[in-house]
Amino acid sequence: MQLLTKTIVKRLPALGTTDAKGLPAVAQVKFFTPDSGWTWYAAEFDGTDIFWGLVIGYYKEFGTFSLSELQSVRGALGLPVERDRHFEPTPLAALFKQCPNVPEG
């Protein structure tokens, strides 16, 4: 699966441009491991490799992650990271609240 399409890249604001928005920033794309509990929501992209957004794994936290990292990660059964083709852009605040049982990192 292609993790990023040209359409998604065009939708993603440049890295650092939504800082002032904080939690109202909008995740434009969702990546996940189908065989473990990790999810990455990207709200910004540097156009090459680095995203900023929300990561939900052992903890939920805001920060950067890389496309190259997502392409190399494998879950417990060896499955690669996928892009949620049905994900609709969603404010990070709403996504953060969806996981009340995951501690903040």
MMTF fields as JSON, N, C-alpha, C and O atoms, coordinates in Angstrom:
{
  "mmtfVersion": "1.0.0",
  "mmtfProducer": "UNKNOWN",
  "numBonds": 419,
  "numAtoms": 420,
  "numGroups": 105,
  "numChains": 1,
  "numModels": 1,
  "chainsPerModel": [1],
  "groupsPerChain": [105],
  "chainIdList": ["A"],
  "bondAtomList": [4, 2, 8, 6, 12, 10, 16, 14, 20, 18, 24, 22, 28, 26, 32, 30, 36, 34, 40, 38, 44, 42, 48, 46, 52, 50, 56, 54, 60, 58, 64, 62, 68, 66, 72, 70, 76, 74, 80, 78, 84, 82, 88, 86, 92, 90, 96, 94, 100, 98, 104, 102, 108, 106, 112, 110, 116, 114, 120, 118, 124, 122, 128, 126, 132, 130, 136, 134, 140, 138, 144, 142, 148, 146, 152, 150, 156, 154, 160, 158, 164, 162, 168, 166, 172, 170, 176, 174, 180, 178, 184, 182, 188, 186, 192, 190, 196, 194, 200, 198, 204, 202, 208, 206, 212, 210, 216, 214, 220, 218, 224, 222, 228, 226, 232, 230, 236, 234, 240, 238, 244, 242, 248, 246, 252, 250, 256, 254, 260, 258, 264, 262, 268, 266, 272, 270, 276, 274, 280, 278, 284, 282, 288, 286, 292, 290, 296, 294, 300, 298, 304, 302, 308, 306, 312, 310, 316, 314, 320, 318, 324, 322, 328, 326, 332, 330, 336, 334, 340, 338, 344, 342, 348, 346, 352, 350, 356, 354, 360, 358, 364, 362, 368, 366, 372, 370, 376, 374, 380, 378, 384, 382, 388, 386, 392, 390, 396, 394, 400, 398, 404, 402, 408, 406, 412, 410, 416, 414],
  "bondOrderList": [1, 1, 1, 1, 1, 1, 1, 1, 1, 1, 1, 1, 1, 1, 1, 1, 1, 1, 1, 1, 1, 1, 1, 1, 1, 1, 1, 1, 1, 1, 1, 1, 1, 1, 1, 1, 1, 1, 1, 1, 1, 1, 1, 1, 1, 1, 1, 1, 1, 1, 1, 1, 1, 1, 1, 1, 1, 1, 1, 1, 1, 1, 1, 1, 1, 1, 1, 1, 1, 1, 1, 1, 1, 1, 1, 1, 1, 1, 1, 1, 1, 1, 1, 1, 1, 1, 1, 1, 1, 1, 1, 1, 1, 1, 1, 1, 1, 1, 1, 1, 1, 1, 1, 1],
  "groupList": [{"groupName": "MET", "atomNameList": ["N", "CA", "C", "O"], "elementList": ["N", "C", "C", "O"], "formalChargeList": [0, 0, 0, 0], "bondAtomList": [1, 0, 2, 1, 3, 2], "bondOrderList": [1, 1, 2], "singleLetterCode": "M", "chemCompType": "L-PEPTIDE LINKING"}, {"groupName": "GLN", "atomNameList": ["N", "CA", "C", "O"], "elementList": ["N", "C", "C", "O"], "formalChargeList": [0, 0, 0, 0], "bondAtomList": [1, 0, 2, 1, 3, 2], "bondOrderList": [1, 1, 2], "singleLetterCode": "Q", "chemCompType": "L-PEPTIDE LINKING"}, {"groupName": "LEU", "atomNameList": ["N", "CA", "C", "O"], "elementList": ["N", "C", "C", "O"], "formalChargeList": [0, 0, 0, 0], "bondAtomList": [1, 0, 2, 1, 3, 2], "bondOrderList": [1, 1, 2], "singleLetterCode": "L", "chemCompType": "L-PEPTIDE LINKING"}, {"groupName": "THR", "atomNameList": ["N", "CA", "C", "O"], "elementList": ["N", "C", "C", "O"], "formalChargeList": [0, 0, 0, 0], "bondAtomList": [1, 0, 2, 1, 3, 2], "bondOrderList": [1, 1, 2], "singleLetterCode": "T", "chemCompType": "L-PEPTIDE LINKING"}, {"groupName": "LYS", "atomNameList": ["N", "CA", "C", "O"], "elementList": ["N", "C", "C", "O"], "formalChargeList": [0, 0, 0, 0], "bondAtomList": [1, 0, 2, 1, 3, 2], "bondOrderList": [1, 1, 2], "singleLetterCode": "K", "chemCompType": "L-PEPTIDE LINKING"}, {"groupName": "ILE", "atomNameList": ["N", "CA", "C", "O"], "elementList": ["N", "C", "C", "O"], "formalChargeList": [0, 0, 0, 0], "bondAtomList": [1, 0, 2, 1, 3, 2], "bondOrderList": [1, 1, 2], "singleLetterCode": "I", "chemCompType": "L-PEPTIDE LINKING"}, {"groupName": "VAL", "atomNameList": ["N", "CA", "C", "O"], "elementList": ["N", "C", "C", "O"], "formalChargeList": [0, 0, 0, 0], "bondAtomList": [1, 0, 2, 1, 3, 2], "bondOrderList": [1, 1, 2], "singleLetterCode": "V", "chemCompType": "L-PEPTIDE LINKING"}, {"groupName": "ARG", "atomNameList": ["N", "CA", "C", "O"], "elementList": ["N", "C", "C", "O"], "formalChargeList": [0, 0, 0, 0], "bondAtomList": [1, 0, 2, 1, 3, 2], "bondOrderList": [1, 1, 2], "singleLetterCode": "R", "chemCompType": "L-PEPTIDE LINKING"}, {"groupName": "PRO", "atomNameList": ["N", "CA", "C", "O"], "elementList": ["N", "C", "C", "O"], "formalChargeList": [0, 0, 0, 0], "bondAtomList": [1, 0, 2, 1, 3, 2], "bondOrderList": [1, 1, 2], "singleLetterCode": "P", "chemCompType": "L-PEPTIDE LINKING"}, {"groupName": "ALA", "atomNameList": ["N", "CA", "C", "O"], "elementList": ["N", "C", "C", "O"], "formalChargeList": [0, 0, 0, 0], "bondAtomList": [1, 0, 2, 1, 3, 2], "bondOrderList": [1, 1, 2], "singleLetterCode": "A", "chemCompType": "L-PEPTIDE LINKING"}, {"groupName": "GLY", "atomNameList": ["N", "CA", "C", "O"], "elementList": ["N", "C", "C", "O"], "formalChargeList": [0, 0, 0, 0], "bondAtomList": [1, 0, 2, 1, 3, 2], "bondOrderList": [1, 1, 2], "singleLetterCode": "G", "chemCompType": "PEPTIDE LINKING"}, {"groupName": "ASP", "atomNameList": ["N", "CA", "C", "O"], "elementList": ["N", "C", "C", "O"], "formalChargeList": [0, 0, 0, 0], "bondAtomList": [1, 0, 2, 1, 3, 2], "bondOrderList": [1, 1, 2], "singleLetterCode": "D", "chemCompType": "L-PEPTIDE LINKING"}, {"groupName": "PHE", "atomNameList": ["N", "CA", "C", "O"], "elementList": ["N", "C", "C", "O"], "formalChargeList": [0, 0, 0, 0], "bondAtomList": [1, 0, 2, 1, 3, 2], "bondOrderList": [1, 1, 2], "singleLetterCode": "F", "chemCompType": "L-PEPTIDE LINKING"}, {"groupName": "SER", "atomNameList": ["N", "CA", "C", "O"], "elementList": ["N", "C", "C", "O"], "formalChargeList": [0, 0, 0, 0], "bondAtomList": [1, 0, 2, 1, 3, 2], "bondOrderList": [1, 1, 2], "singleLetterCode": "S", "chemCompType": "L-PEPTIDE LINKING"}, {"groupName": "TRP", "atomNameList": ["N", "CA", "C", "O"], "elementList": ["N", "C", "C", "O"], "formalChargeList": [0, 0, 0, 0], "bondAtomList": [1, 0, 2, 1, 3, 2], "bondOrderList": [1, 1, 2], "singleLetterCode": "W", "chemCompType": "L-PEPTIDE LINKING"}, {"groupName": "TYR", "atomNameList": ["N", "CA", "C", "O"], "elementList": ["N", "C", "C", "O"], "formalChargeList": [0, 0, 0, 0], "bondAtomList": [1, 0, 2, 1, 3, 2], "bondOrderList": [1, 1, 2], "singleLetterCode": "Y", "chemCompType": "L-PEPTIDE LINKING"}, {"groupName": "GLU", "atomNameList": ["N", "CA", "C", "O"], "elementList": ["N", "C", "C", "O"], "formalChargeList": [0, 0, 0, 0], "bondAtomList": [1, 0, 2, 1, 3, 2], "bondOrderList": [1, 1, 2], "singleLetterCode": "E", "chemCompType": "L-PEPTIDE LINKING"}, {"groupName": "HIS", "atomNameList": ["N", "CA", "C", "O"], "elementList": ["N", "C", "C", "O"], "formalChargeList": [0, 0, 0, 0], "bondAtomList": [1, 0, 2, 1, 3, 2], "bondOrderList": [1, 1, 2], "singleLetterCode": "H", "chemCompType": "L-PEPTIDE LINKING"}, {"groupName": "CYS", "atomNameList": ["N", "CA", "C", "O"], "elementList": ["N", "C", "C", "O"], "formalChargeList": [0, 0, 0, 0], "bondAtomList": [1, 0, 2, 1, 3, 2], "bondOrderList": [1, 1, 2], "singleLetterCode": "C", "chemCompType": "L-PEPTIDE LINKING"}, {"groupName": "ASN", "atomNameList": ["N", "CA", "C", "O"], "elementList": ["N", "C", "C", "O"], "formalChargeList": [0, 0, 0, 0], "bondAtomList": [1, 0, 2, 1, 3, 2], "bondOrderList": [1, 1, 2], "singleLetterCode": "N", "chemCompType": "L-PEPTIDE LINKING"}],
  "groupTypeList": [0, 1, 2, 2, 3, 4, 3, 5, 6, 4, 7, 2, 8, 9, 2, 10, 3, 3, 11, 9, 4, 10, 2, 8, 9, 6, 9, 1, 6, 4, 12, 12, 3, 8, 11, 13, 10, 14, 3, 14, 15, 9, 9, 16, 12, 11, 10, 3, 11, 5, 12, 14, 10, 2, 6, 5, 10, 15, 15, 4, 16, 12, 10, 3, 12, 13, 2, 13, 16, 2, 1, 13, 6, 7, 10, 9, 2, 10, 2, 8, 6, 16, 7, 11, 7, 17, 12, 16, 8, 3, 8, 2, 9, 9, 2, 12, 4, 1, 18, 8, 19, 6, 8, 16, 10],
  "groupIdList": [1, 2, 3, 4, 5, 6, 7, 8, 9, 10, 11, 12, 13, 14, 15, 16, 17, 18, 19, 20, 21, 22, 23, 24, 25, 26, 27, 28, 29, 30, 31, 32, 33, 34, 35, 36, 37, 38, 39, 40, 41, 42, 43, 44, 45, 46, 47, 48, 49, 50, 51, 52, 53, 54, 55, 56, 57, 58, 59, 60, 61, 62, 63, 64, 65, 66, 67, 68, 69, 70, 71, 72, 73, 74, 75, 76, 77, 78, 79, 80, 81, 82, 83, 84, 85, 86, 87, 88, 89, 90, 91, 92, 93, 94, 95, 96, 97, 98, 99, 100, 101, 102, 103, 104, 105],
  "secStructList": [7, 7, 1, 7, 7, 2, 2, 2, 2, 2, 2, 1, 7, 5, 6, 6, 1, 1, 4, 4, 4, 1, 6, 6, 7, 3, 3, 7, 3, 3, 3, 3, 7, 6, 6, 1, 1, 7, 3, 3, 3, 3, 3, 3, 3, 7, 1, 1, 1, 3, 3, 3, 3, 3, 3, 3, 1, 1, 1, 3, 3, 3, 3, 3, 3, 3, 2, 2, 2, 2, 2, 2, 7, 5, 7, 6, 6, 1, 7, 5, 7, 3, 3, 7, 6, 6, 7, 7, 7, 3, 3, 2, 2, 2, 2, 2, 2, 6, 7, 6, 6, 1, 7, 5, 7],
  "xCoordList": [0.837, 0.0, 0.884, 1.883, 0.505, 1.195, 0.709, -0.479, 1.628, 1.225, 0.804, -0.094, 1.44, 1.093, 0.789, 1.511, -0.281, -0.606, -0.336, -0.194, -0.267, -0.062, -1.203, -0.983, -2.406, -3.575, -3.431, -3.723, -2.981, -2.805, -1.687, -1.823, -0.589, 0.53, 0.073, 0.482, -0.763, -1.269, -2.158, -2.194, -2.874, -3.777, -3.041, -3.535, -1.859, -1.123, -0.438, 0.347, -0.715, -0.015, 1.483, 1.89, 2.276, 3.722, 4.034, 3.31, 5.111, 5.56, 5.739, 6.418, 5.122, 5.234, 4.177, 4.174, 3.278, 2.307, 1.03, 0.281, 0.759, -0.464, -0.156, -1.038, 1.097, 1.497, 0.568, 0.22, 0.172, -0.669, -2.056, -2.735, -2.471, -3.793, -3.823, -4.865, -2.703, -2.675, -3.63, -3.626, -4.453, -5.379, -6.411, -6.877, -6.8, -7.723, -7.104, -7.818, -5.774, -5.163, -5.857, -6.333, -5.91, -6.679, -5.757, -4.869, -5.991, -5.277, -5.828, -7.041, -4.945, -5.349, -5.257, -5.887, -4.463, -4.261, -3.991, -3.395, -4.439, -4.259, -3.484, -3.814, -2.438, -1.669, -1.835, -2.006, -1.787, -1.961, -1.28, -1.02, -1.003, -0.504, -1.711, -2.377, -2.003, -3.175, -3.026, -4.014, -1.795, -1.572, -0.958, -0.34, -1.136, -0.756, -1.553, -2.355, -1.351, -2.205, -1.661, -1.997, -0.836, -0.238, -0.982, -1.367, -1.173, -1.82, -1.088, -0.697, -0.911, -0.27, -1.236, -1.73, -1.503, -2.351, -1.472, -0.871, -1.39, -0.537, -1.35, -2.36, -0.88, -1.521, -0.645, -1.147, 0.669, 1.619, 2.653, 2.866, 3.296, 4.297, 5.349, 5.026, 6.604, 7.674, 7.838, 8.694, 7.032, 7.081, 8.047, 8.069, 8.841, 9.826, 9.682, 9.455, 9.819, 9.853, 9.209, 8.742, 9.162, 8.757, 7.316, 6.918, 6.557, 5.193, 5.176, 6.068, 4.16, 3.833, 2.385, 1.548, 2.083, 0.708, 0.588, 1.351, -0.364, -0.683, -0.28, -0.596, 0.421, 0.806, 0.15, 0.247, -0.519, -1.151, -0.56, -0.713, 0.115, 0.74, 0.634, -0.467, 1.783, 1.763, 1.239, 0.634, 1.482, 1.026, 0.418, 0.578, -0.282, -0.721, 0.035, 0.062, 0.652, 1.448, 1.547, 1.388, 1.814, 2.003, 3.491, 4.306, 3.837, 5.24, 5.461, 4.521, 6.717, 7.077, 7.311, 7.67, 7.102, 7.412, 7.722, 7.367, 8.377, 8.837, 8.175, 7.792, 8.054, 7.526, 8.432, 7.947, 9.747, 10.677, 10.509, 10.622, 10.244, 9.996, 8.722, 8.708, 7.661, 6.402, 6.572, 5.967, 7.383, 7.603, 8.407, 8.341, 9.162, 9.993, 9.37, 9.785, 8.388, 7.775, 6.966, 6.289, 7.056, 6.239, 5.596, 6.211, 4.358, 3.653, 4.038, 4.98, 3.299, 3.601, 3.612, 4.356, 2.801, 2.736, 3.545, 3.486, 4.298, 5.132, 4.426, 4.975, 3.208, 2.464, 2.944, 3.278, 2.982, 3.438, 2.351, 1.175, 2.774, 1.851, 0.982, 1.448, -0.286, -1.223, -1.795, -1.729, -2.35, -3.08, -4.568, -5.034, -5.306, -6.752, -7.379, -7.443, -7.83, -8.39, -9.729, -10.176, -10.362, -11.686, -11.642, -12.687, -10.451, -10.304, -10.701, -10.303, -11.48, -11.876, -11.091, -10.905, -10.628, -9.903, -10.678, -11.877, -9.949, -10.555, -9.651, -8.434, -10.218, -9.383, -8.639, -9.186, -7.401, -6.591, -7.226, -7.108, -7.897, -8.543, -9.57, -9.647, -10.349, -11.354, -10.69, -11.158, -9.604, -8.892, -8.244, -8.231, -7.709, -7.077, -8.088, -7.772, -9.3, -10.352, -10.895, -11.46, -10.741, -11.269, -10.55, -11.041, -9.411, -8.614, -8.421, -7.294, -9.496, -9.362, -8.538, -8.018, -8.408, -7.673, -6.193, -5.454, -5.745, -4.318, -3.705, -4.137, -2.695, -2.097, -1.357, -0.9, -1.257, -0.511, 0.971, 1.417, 1.745, 3.188, 3.944, 5.171],
  "yCoordList": [-1.178, 0.0, 1.244, 1.315, 2.205, 3.488, 4.306, 4.613, 4.659, 5.394, 6.821, 7.35, 7.451, 8.831, 8.95, 8.42, 9.648, 9.958, 11.446, 12.204, 11.855, 13.272, 14.117, 15.244, 13.583, 14.299, 14.569, 15.671, 13.563, 13.731, 14.726, 15.581, 14.62, 15.546, 16.988, 17.876, 17.228, 18.582, 19.089, 20.289, 18.177, 18.545, 18.868, 19.643, 18.278, 18.453, 19.812, 20.141, 20.607, 21.879, 21.638, 20.564, 22.639, 22.542, 22.407, 22.921, 21.717, 21.514, 22.86, 23.753, 22.988, 24.208, 25.266, 26.301, 25.034, 26.075, 26.044, 27.02, 24.957, 24.913, 24.942, 24.684, 25.257, 25.301, 26.166, 25.795, 27.298, 28.22, 27.631, 28.04, 26.688, 26.086, 25.085, 24.913, 24.422, 23.411, 22.275, 21.718, 21.934, 20.819, 21.021, 20.028, 22.256, 22.401, 22.049, 21.969, 21.838, 21.412, 20.137, 19.345, 19.949, 18.84, 17.768, 18.045, 16.538, 15.396, 15.157, 15.07, 15.054, 14.862, 13.413, 13.02, 12.611, 11.221, 10.38, 10.848, 9.135, 8.196, 6.985, 6.397, 6.624, 5.416, 4.494, 4.968, 3.183, 2.253, 0.923, 0.576, 0.194, -1.173, -2.094, -2.044, -2.932, -3.792, -4.914, -5.539, -5.169, -6.27, -5.829, -6.625, -4.557, -4.058, -2.791, -2.386, -2.166, -1.05, 0.334, 1.276, 0.495, 1.802, 2.52, 1.922, 3.84, 4.685, 6.027, 6.573, 6.542, 7.846, 8.711, 8.296, 9.911, 10.879, 12.054, 12.702, 12.334, 13.412, 14.673, 14.644, 15.787, 17.083, 18.019, 18.974, 17.754, 18.571, 17.659, 16.534, 18.162, 17.366, 18.293, 19.358, 17.883, 18.728, 18.559, 19.205, 17.706, 17.495, 16.405, 16.007, 15.923, 14.89, 13.659, 12.553, 13.868, 12.698, 12.901, 11.927, 14.108, 14.329, 14.842, 15.801, 14.168, 14.567, 15.119, 14.83, 15.915, 16.282, 15.919, 16.151, 15.339, 14.989, 14.255, 14.497, 13.368, 12.606, 11.155, 10.559, 10.595, 9.186, 8.504, 8.971, 7.389, 6.617, 5.212, 4.471, 4.875, 3.557, 3.166, 2.987, 3.028, 2.783, 4.014, 3.913, 5.177, 6.469, 7.223, 6.822, 8.318, 9.216, 10.513, 11.098, 10.954, 12.167, 12.842, 12.215, 14.143, 14.925, 15.003, 15.119, 14.938, 15.039, 14.712, 14.628, 14.53, 14.227, 12.737, 12.025, 12.292, 10.92, 10.975, 11.939, 9.951, 10.018, 8.987, 7.901, 9.357, 8.456, 7.238, 6.112, 7.456, 6.332, 5.355, 4.143, 5.875, 5.016, 4.193, 2.983, 4.856, 4.146, 3.047, 1.98, 3.305, 2.315, 1.115, 0.041, 1.285, 0.181, -0.587, -1.708, 0.004, -0.625, -1.855, -1.876, -2.873, -4.069, -4.368, -4.177, -4.837, -5.183, -6.571, -7.181, -7.058, -8.335, -9.518, -10.479, -9.448, -10.542, -10.241, -10.982, -9.15, -8.783, -7.978, -7.778, -7.507, -6.726, -5.281, -4.73, -4.662, -3.268, -2.28, -2.627, -1.061, 0.038, 0.28, 0.18, 0.6, 0.896, 2.294, 2.865, 2.825, 4.088, 3.76, 2.918, 4.42, 4.235, 4.98, 6.209, 4.256, 4.853, 5.55, 6.339, 5.258, 5.814, 6.935, 7.454, 7.307, 8.35, 9.704, 10.075, 10.43, 11.796, 12.759, 12.481, 13.88, 14.85, 15.173, 15.449, 15.129, 15.246, 16.085, 15.904, 17.004, 17.76, 16.829, 15.829, 17.172, 16.351, 16.233, 15.194, 17.287, 17.26, 16.129, 15.437, 15.94, 14.879, 13.508, 12.598, 13.36, 12.082, 11.776, 10.628, 12.804, 12.651, 12.144, 11.277, 12.68, 12.302, 10.903, 10.294, 10.378, 9.055, 7.929, 6.801, 8.213, 7.181, 7.525, 7.774, 7.542, 7.963, 7.003, 7.406, 5.747, 4.764, 4.701, 3.974, 5.454, 5.49, 6.679, 7.815, 6.425, 7.532, 8.512, 8.155, 9.739, 10.756, 10.541, 10.186, 10.759, 10.556, 11.797, 11.763],
  "zCoordList": [0.0, 0.0, 0.0, 0.716, -0.802, -0.833, 0.36, 0.463, 1.261, 2.458, 2.165, 2.82, 1.191, 0.842, -0.638, -1.483, -0.933, -2.321, -2.546, -1.586, -3.781, -4.091, -3.535, -3.092, -3.557, -3.04, -1.547, -1.081, -0.798, 0.643, 0.926, 1.801, 0.196, 0.395, 0.191, 0.939, -0.804, -1.064, 0.072, 0.346, 0.733, 1.827, 3.119, 3.938, 3.31, 4.56, 4.623, 3.734, 5.653, 5.812, 6.042, 6.486, 5.738, 5.947, 7.432, 8.284, 7.721, 9.094, 9.799, 9.294, 10.967, 11.751, 11.493, 12.159, 10.543, 10.193, 11.02, 11.014, 11.729, 12.543, 14.03, 14.849, 14.395, 15.806, 16.646, 17.767, 16.122, 16.878, 17.141, 18.083, 16.326, 16.502, 17.653, 18.286, 17.936, 18.991, 18.69, 17.592, 19.679, 19.493, 18.395, 17.836, 18.047, 16.922, 15.559, 14.559, 15.517, 14.256, 13.788, 14.602, 12.492, 11.921, 11.355, 10.549, 11.8, 11.232, 9.827, 9.637, 8.859, 7.471, 7.022, 6.041, 7.748, 7.359, 8.601, 9.57, 8.552, 9.659, 9.158, 8.128, 9.914, 9.648, 10.853, 11.976, 10.63, 11.749, 11.446, 10.294, 12.521, 12.374, 12.549, 13.584, 11.557, 11.653, 12.683, 13.068, 13.128, 14.059, 15.388, 16.095, 15.713, 17.043, 17.302, 16.461, 18.435, 18.827, 18.539, 19.257, 17.519, 17.239, 16.117, 15.112, 16.327, 15.325, 15.276, 16.307, 14.073, 13.849, 13.051, 12.002, 13.547, 12.855, 12.441, 13.297, 11.165, 10.663, 10.392, 9.689, 10.972, 10.765, 9.943, 9.35, 9.9, 9.131, 8.501, 8.951, 7.445, 6.738, 6.148, 5.623, 6.237, 5.686, 4.178, 3.573, 3.572, 2.13, 1.704, 0.539, 2.642, 2.324, 3.202, 2.711, 4.546, 5.426, 6.789, 7.379, 7.31, 8.699, 8.814, 8.152, 9.675, 10.009, 11.422, 12.221, 11.73, 13.102, 13.304, 12.431, 14.474, 14.768, 16.082, 17.017, 16.146, 17.346, 17.127, 16.097, 18.105, 18.066, 19.253, 20.388, 18.975, 20.038, 20.003, 19.032, 21.09, 21.233, 22.684, 23.203, 23.354, 24.797, 25.526, 26.594, 24.93, 25.421, 24.248, 23.095, 24.546, 23.475, 23.65, 24.733, 22.563, 22.64, 21.286, 20.238, 21.339, 20.134, 19.844, 20.759, 18.577, 18.218, 16.763, 15.973, 16.424, 15.041, 14.863, 15.802, 13.653, 13.236, 11.753, 11.074, 11.256, 9.869, 8.969, 9.404, 7.719, 6.699, 6.575, 6.46, 6.598, 6.475, 7.641, 7.458, 8.817, 9.978, 9.759, 9.988, 9.319, 9.081, 8.037, 8.147, 7.043, 5.986, 6.479, 5.88, 7.56, 8.051, 9.222, 9.514, 9.887, 11.062, 10.665, 9.637, 11.508, 11.344, 12.693, 13.742, 12.654, 13.882, 14.364, 13.857, 15.346, 15.99, 15.021, 15.219, 13.991, 13.006, 11.751, 10.77, 11.793, 10.652, 9.583, 8.5, 9.865, 8.881, 8.865, 9.914, 7.691, 7.598, 8.021, 8.135, 8.246, 8.542, 7.315, 6.179, 7.559, 6.482, 6.677, 7.765, 5.61, 5.671, 5.695, 4.927, 6.57, 6.643, 5.474, 5.479, 4.497, 3.277, 3.509, 2.676, 4.636, 4.91, 5.951, 6.345, 6.394, 7.406, 6.847, 5.742, 7.613, 7.263, 8.152, 9.337, 7.608, 8.43, 9.709, 9.679, 10.841, 12.162, 13.064, 13.04, 13.864, 14.796, 15.758, 16.221, 16.044, 16.951, 18.329, 18.977, 18.784, 20.099, 20.182, 21.198, 19.137, 19.125, 19.144, 19.828, 18.398, 18.362, 19.708, 20.15, 20.354, 21.661, 22.681, 23.496, 22.637, 23.584, 23.328, 24.237, 22.12, 21.779, 22.512, 22.537, 23.102, 23.766, 25.248, 25.677, 26.028, 27.431, 28.283, 29.323, 27.869, 28.664, 28.354, 29.017, 27.35, 27.004, 27.744, 27.552, 28.593, 29.345, 28.427, 27.341, 28.893, 28.155, 28.354, 29.445, 27.28, 27.363, 27.667, 27.765]
}
